[in-house]
Amino acid sequence: MAGGAGNASSIQADPLTVTRMLYGFLIQSNNSWFQAITRPDFKGPLGDEPLQYYIAVSSPVNSTSLVQYVLANLTGTRLGDNITKEHCKDSKDDFYNYMWVRGSPYPNASSPRKPFCVRSTVRRTPASSPAFELQQWGSTEFSTWTESRWKELHGRIFLVASKQLEIITLVLGLVILIVSFVATYFINAKAHVLFSTPGDSETVAY
């Protein structure tokens, strides 16, 4: 199909492969197939939740690396078991890309994994625009893009340590305390006048 000479109607998709891809990319990336086709140190991005597909400029997207491993597994060639990890590497003049992957447990599920070497033409390169490297944001020669971000609503309280402010607060507190004591004393002393009922006043006058 890539060359344009193939007939799309004659291509039959493998149901098992499609099911594995849908389950791995949309439901749970930490599955037996992804574990077998990735490098031994590629464990952190595999989780029990769907992959993150949000495209960001500064943060890597793990789904891109997984797509590379899947394409290498489906279109590449598995080399013989006599190829060791040290020999599974591409030279500067080599057209192919070599990957040392973990493999599946062999001969049964409780056995250790049997890693192997995969040779493929799948490569990955950074999609960086010269406009960002040259910091020419208004350039019409190089492609640029924008990124939308959600900002959280938050408030800030700035506390400035000041001896003068502490003394003023202490003095005001003492003044209010003394005034409240004086007011309480006078109210208590004049309670018989302030809180007397009209009936009691008439009886005393009579």
N, C-alpha and C positions, 0 to 999 in steps of 0.2 A: 504493500500500500504506500510505503514511503516513496517508492520510485514512480508510482502512478500506473504501473502495469498490472497490478494485482486486481482480482475481482473480489469486491467486498462481500458479495453474496456467498462466496465459497468458504469464507472464514467462519469457523465455529469456535465460540468461546468455551473454555473449559469451565463447567459449573463449579468445580471444587476451587479452582484458582480465583474465580470471581467472588465466591463466598469468603475465602480467606482474606481477600483484599478489602471487601466491605466490612467484615468483622474487625479487621485490624485497624483500618483508618477511621471508622465511624463509631465503634463500640469500645474496644479494648486493645490498645497497642501492645500490651504485655502478653503475648500469646506464643505458642510453641513455634509457629512459622517465622515470625519476626525475630525470635530469639535465635533461630537456626541460621538465618541469612544475614545477620549483622555481626559486626566485629565483637570480640570479647569485651572490649572496654565501652561498648555502646549499651550500657544498662540503665543509666539515669533517665534518658528520654522515654524509655518504655514504662508505661504506667497502667493502672487499672481503669483509666478513664479515657475518653476520646482525646485525640491529639488537638493541639492548639493550632488553628489555621489563621490567626490574626497576623497580618503582614506588618512588620515594624522595620524601621530603618536600622536601629541600633541593636536590636535583639535577634538572635538566630531563631529560625523556625525548624523544629525537629522533623516536621513532616517532609521537608525537602530532602533531608538525609535518608529518611526511610524510603522515599520514592527512588532515590539512587540505588539503594540496596535491592529493592524489589525489581527494578529494571535490570540490574546486573544479574540477579538470580534467574530472571525469565529469559533474557536475551544473551547472557554470557555462556561461557563454557566452564564446566567443572573439570579442573585438572586432576591428574592421577594422585593416588594416595602417597606416592613416593616424593611429592613436592612438599618440602617443609616450610615452616613459617619464614625462615631466613631467605629462602629462594623465592618466596611469593612476593615479589616486588618488581615494579616496572623501572626500566632504565630511562635515561633522558631521551634516547632515540626511539623508544618503544611506542608503538601506536596504541597499544592496549593498556588498560588499567587493571591492576591486580588487587584483589581483596582477600584477606585471610579472615574467614568467618567462623563462627562457633560450631555450626553443624548441629545435627540431632543426636540424641543419645543412641549409642550403638553397642550391642545388638538389640537391647530392649530398653524400655523407658527408665529403668533403674540404673542403667549403665552410664558411665561418663560420656560426655559429648565427644564426637569425633570431628574435629575441625578440618576444613579443607580450603583449597585456594580456588578463587573464581576469577576468570579472565574475561573482561568485557570491554566494550568501547564506550561505556557510560562514564562521563566525567562531569564534574561540577566546577563552576567558576563563579567568582563574585560578580553580581550584577551591580557594579558601581558606575555611576555616571561621572565623567570628568568635570561636570559643572559643580559637583560637591567637593571634589578634590581641589579645584581652582577657586572655590567659593564664589562662583559667578551665578548667583541665584536667578538673575534675570536673563540668562543666556538663551538665545534662540537657536544656537548651534547644537547644544547638547540637551538631551532629554532630562527633565526634572519631574519631581512628583511632590505631592503634599501628603501630610499625615494628620488625621484628625485624632484628637485626644480628649478624653473625658476628665474634667477636673473636679475634685471633691470639694464640697462646701465645708469650710472650717473657719474657726475663729481663733484668735491668738490673744493672750493676755501677757503684757509685758510688765514685770515687777522690777522696780528700780530700788535698790537698797540705799536708804538715806537716813543718817542719824537725825537730821533735823525733822524729817517726817515722822520718825519714831517718837521723838520728844513731843511734838505737837499732838500726836495721837494719844500719848500717855496723859498729857496735861488736860486735854479735852475730856478724856475719860474720867479723870479725877474731879474735874469741875462739875461734870454731870452727876457724878456720884454724890458729891457734897450738896449740890442743889437739891437732889432728890431726898437726901436725909433731912435737910432743913425744912423742905416742904412737907415731908411726912410728919416731922415734929410739930409744926404749927397746925397742921390739919388735925392731928391727934389731940392737941391742947384745946382747940376750939370745936371739938366734935359735938359738945352739948349744944352749941349755938348753930353750927352748920347743919347738923342732922336732926334737929328737933322738929316735931310734928306741929301743925297748926293747932291741934286740940290742946296740946300741952301748954302752948303760949297763952291761949285764952284762959285756961284754968289758973295760971300764975297771975295774970292780970286781974282777974276777978277777986 
